[in-house]
């Protein structure tokens, strides 16, 4: 089995919607970091992207979607 590289696994769209070319990074508390680190590395980015997207749609785009 060939070794997977970061290029093979990082920043791949989950569906039809293209990803932004800009990466967003935030610092979080140690408690939050520790909880996130309990997620499998392969799932962490997917989970964070899902949570951020849902929050933006619910809290920031709620008037635009109506």
URLINPE-V851098 format. One record per helix or strand of 3 or more residues. SS is the DSSP state (helix for helix, strand for strand). FROM is the first residue (numbers start at 0). LEN is the number of residues. If there is no record, write none. Layout:
# URLINPE-V851098
ss	from	len
SS	FROM	LEN
SS	FROM	LEN
This chain:
# URLINPE-V851098
ss	from	len
helix	5	4
helix	29	8
helix	40	20
helix	61	4
